[in-house]
Amino acid sequence: MANRLINELSPYLLQHAHNPVDWYAWGDEPFEVARRENKPVLVSIGYAACHWCHVMEHESFENEEVAAYMNANFINIKVDREEHPDVDHFYMDAVQAISGSGGWPLNVFVTPHRTPFYGGTYYPPRPMYNRLSWPQLLERINALWKEQKTEIDAQGQQMLQYLRQISQLAAATADSWTDEQSRQAAEALLLHADKENGGFGRAPKFPGSMNISYLLEHNYYTGDDAALKHALLSLDCMINGGIYDQLGGGFARYSTDDKWLAPHFEKMLYDNALIILSLCDAYLLTKQEGYRRAITETISFVERELKEPTGGYYSALDADSEGVEGKFYTWTWEEWQAAMGNNPVLERYFGIQKEGNWEHTNILHVSVNVETIAAETGLEPGQITAAIVAAKQRLFDLRAQRIRPQTDDKSLLSWNALMNLALTKASVALEHTAYEERAVQHMYWMLDKFAAADTLCHTWKQGAARISANLDDYAYLIQALLQLASASGKNEWLATADKYAQTVLDEFGHEEGNMFYYTSVRQKDIPVRKVDVYDGATPSANAVMAHNLLLLGLSMDKPALYEQGGYMLRQMSGNVLRYPSSFGYWALLLQRYAKGLKTVVSVGAEAAEQQNIMRKELLPQAFFITSQKEISELPALKNKYIAGAAAVYVCTDTYCMPPVSLAQQAIELISSK
C-alpha cells in the first residue's frame, strides 16, 4: 500500500512512496501532528541518485517491524535535498556539529519546533562499522524523548545558538588582495595536490573544478608552470579515468579511489557543467584537441541523457541499475568477450582484465595511451585509434540495450543555470555557434518555466514550478544572463540580470553587512537563516553574487554595486588565503579583482569583429559588451566614454581608456592594471 508520498513529484520521494513507513513530505503538517501527539520528528534527507540512500531504504525503511516502530514513536519526514537545499544545509550543519561529519542519507531527530537535537548519516540494520544499528538508535532516541525531554530542549536551544553563531559575518579585511596573495593561494592548493594522479587530497576524490580553474587562471596571469601542470594533470587523469564515461561522455560525481578508476556512478548535471567550464579554460590556454573532445562529448551526454523534452535539463542519473551500483557502465570478462572477442590491443587500452579491475567486473578507462601501444605492438597509431573509435561505438550500442539507471526527472533552476553557463562558455571557447543558440533557447526556457507570480521557483516538473528559489538559483541565473550577454552581444540580457539582482538585494540581503542569506526573507520554514560562504560541490552563492555585482557595476555604470562586490571580496580575503581549497570561487574573483576587472565595449561592426578575435583568448578579467551602431545604444555607460570613432573601448569601474582599433591593442589594455 502506498503512503502519502505517492502524491509527490520528487523521484526520491516517490522511491519511498511504497515503504511501510508513514512518511510525510516537508511542510507544516507533520510538525503540527508532532506537537499535538508530543512525538519527536525524524527528518530523513537524501536524493534519488544516492547509493547509500537506497541501501538504507532496503535494509530499514522497507522492513515492516522497523517501520511499525518508527510509525508508533516518531513523526517521519522524507526530504529530497535537491528540492529543499535550505533544509539540507540547516540540518547538515547540525549533524556535522554533533558527529563531526555529514553525508547522505542524513537522518536528523528534531523537536516539533524543528530544532535538531541528534543525528547522523547511514545506520546499518545490525550493529556494525562501530556504530549503533538503526533499531538501536530509534529505541535510544525514543527513551531519551520520554525520560529526558528537558535536557533535549536545552540541547536543542544550544544547537540553535551555535547554528546562528556560525552564520555570523566575518569582519572585513583591511588590505586588498595582491599578486603575492594569489601566489600564496596557488602554493597552498598545490600543497594538497596529488602530483601523481591529479586532483587534491586522497580518496574519495571530487573533481575540484573551481580550484582547477583557479590554477589555470593563475598560470595565465603569472606563467606559473606548476599551477598549469597540475591543473592539466588533474583534467587529463579524470578524462582518462573511470570517472569519465569512455563510451558516452560525461563525468560521475566522484572517485572512490586515488586514481579516478572507480567512480560513485551517479552523474549530476552540476558536476558536468562545472567541469565543462574548467575544460574550456584549459582549451583556451592550450588549444589541445583532447579538451575540445571532452567538452563536446560531455555536452552531448547532457543533451542525450539529461535533456528535458520542453527544453531544460534533468538533475541526475542514478548510480544503480537493476539494484547494482555501476551495472549499466561495467563489463564482465564474458560480456567483453562476447562484444569484442579476443583483442589484446583494446584490452590493453581500456584496462580490461579477466578477473576484473573493480569488484570482479571492468570499468572502462584509458590504461595506456595510443603511442605506448604503438611502440609495444608496432602498429600505426592511426590504425589503433580507428579500432578504438569503432570499439567505442559498438560497446555504446550494446550498452544502450541494457536497463538504464533511473533519471531524476525534476529540473532545478540553479543547476540549469550552471549548464547554461557551460553552453555559453563552450560556444566562445570552441567558436561553436550552435552552443550559443542552445544557450539562448535554454535561457528563454528557464525564464519561462521557473517564473511564478512575482518570484522565481527552485524546481520545475511536469508543468509545475514549485518551492521558492534560493540564493544560488538567483545568483547562478544572474551570472548566466551576464555571460550570455557578454558572449552574444545581446544587451537585453543585462537588463534582466539587473532586475533579478535587485530582487536579491531586496529579499536576501543581510541586515548587518553586504553578504546575502541563502533563503529569502519570505521563507519561514527553518529556524535559522544561513549565510553560506563556502564552496561545496557548487560555487558559493555569495561568491557568485559578488561576481554579479562587480559585473553589473561595470556594465550598467552602477558604482554602488561594484563597491559592494569589492567589499564582499575584501571581507573574505583572509579566509580565502587560509583555506583556498574551500573558497575556490572567491579565490578566482580575488585574483581577477587584483588584476583589474574591465569591460570591453565594441562599437560598430569592425570593432565587434576585433572583439571576436579577443574571445579566442583566456581573458578572465574581461567582460564584453557589444554595440552594433553607436554608444547611445548604451545610455548607462556613455558618461564613462572618451569620445571617438567606432572602435574598442576598455573601461574600468570609473573611466574608459582611449579607443583602439585592433584586438591586440585591447588585450594589452585589458592586461594592464
Sequence and secondary structure as in RCSB ss.txt:
>XXXX:A:sequence
MANRLINELSPYLLQHAHNPVDWYAWGDEPFEVARRENKPVLVSIGYAACHWCHVMEHESFENEEVAAYMNANFI
NIKVDREEHPDVDHFYMDAVQAISGSGGWPLNVFVTPHRTPFYGGTYYPPRPMYNRLSWPQLLERINALWKEQKT
EIDAQGQQMLQYLRQISQLAAATADSWTDEQSRQAAEALLLHADKENGGFGRAPKFPGSMNISYLLEHNYYTGDD
AALKHALLSLDCMINGGIYDQLGGGFARYSTDDKWLAPHFEKMLYDNALIILSLCDAYLLTKQEGYRRAITETIS
FVERELKEPTGGYYSALDADSEGVEGKFYTWTWEEWQAAMGNNPVLERYFGIQKEGNWEHTNILHVSVNVETIAA
ETGLEPGQITAAIVAAKQRLFDLRAQRIRPQTDDKSLLSWNALMNLALTKASVALEHTAYEERAVQHMYWMLDKF
AAADTLCHTWKQGAARISANLDDYAYLIQALLQLASASGKNEWLATADKYAQTVLDEFGHEEGNMFYYTSVRQKD
IPVRKVDVYDGATPSANAVMAHNLLLLGLSMDKPALYEQGGYMLRQMSGNVLRYPSSFGYWALLLQRYAKGLKTV
VSVGAEAAEQQNIMRKELLPQAFFITSQKEISELPALKNKYIAGAAAVYVCTDTYCMPPVSLAQQAIELISSK
>XXXX:A:secstr
   GGGG   HHHHHTTTSSS  EESSHHHHHHHHHHT  EEEEEE TT HHHHHHIIIIIT HHHHHHHHHH E
EEEEETTT HHHHHHHHHHHHHHHS   SSEEEEE TTS EEEEES   SSSBTTB  HHHHHHHHHHHHHH HH
HHHHHHHHHHHHHHHTTS     SS   HHHHHHHHHHHHHTB TTT SBSSSSB   HHHHHHHHHHHHHH  H
HHHHHHHHHHHHHHHSTTB TTT  B SEESSTTS SEE  EEHHHHHHHHHHHHHHHHHH  HHHHHHHHHHHH
HHHHHSB TTS B  EE SEETTEETTTT B HHHHHHHH S HHHHHHHT  TT SBTTBB     S HHHHHH
HH   HHHHHHHHHHHHHHHHHHHTTS    EE  EEHHHHHHHHHHHHHHHHHTT HHHHHHHHHHHHHHHHHT
EETTEEEEEEETTEEEEE  HHHHHHHHHHHHHHHHHH  THHHHHHHHHHHHHHHHTB TTSS B SS TT  S
SSS     S  SS  HHHHHHHHHHHHHHHTT HHHHHHHHHHHHHHHHHHHH GGG HHHHHHHHHHHH  EEE
EEESHHHHHHHHHHHTS  TTEEEEEESS GGG TTTGGG    SS EEEE SS B   BSSHHHHHHHHH  
